[in-house]
Amino acid sequence: MNKYIKKYNKENVKRLRTLQSKRPKDYWKLLNKIKSKSNVEHPDLQDLNTEEQRNDPDINVNDIYTNLDANNHLNAPFTSVEIDKCIKLLKNNKSPGIDKVLNENIKCTKTQMLPIYVKLFNIILETVYIPSNWSEGMIIRIFKNKGDSKDPEKYRPIIRLSCVGKLFISILNERLKQTYKPK
């Protein structure tokens, strides 16, 4: 089932990308149509299994439902509470990425921007389209304070990534931690 869901989502992303540049009006229609399809009915897993599989003692249906619950939690829309929690965990004095947005900016404008972050992150979750500048980084060389400063070996590279992109990743990471806690 996940294979078909991924295929469907990929097709929608492809369609959205072409429509976004060529026909913006149709782009927004399709985007709103996708958003409104959040209550899709899924077939009962018992019906998908054969009689042999249902009676097989090695196959535990409860495990299948547990995995579905985990997937539902991971794919649930983001809430302002979980985004707010991750914003509070952002560290100050971190370098911004190409978009020049600092963690301090995100923290200071939290009350005004939180609803926008919720909408943005949920659109990303639904369309599976991550802004390209979130995956672009600026490589900076930092001197190790050892040896000759003209020697390239005495520098270490760091990559400056988008702070908004890192916020999105931290939210996903928190969900993964909650879903797969050791028992």
Summary of the structure (lengths in Angstrom):
residues: 183
radius of gyration: 21.8
end to end distance: 27.1
largest distance: 73.1
contacts: 414
relative contact order: 0.12
helix: 62%
strand: 7%
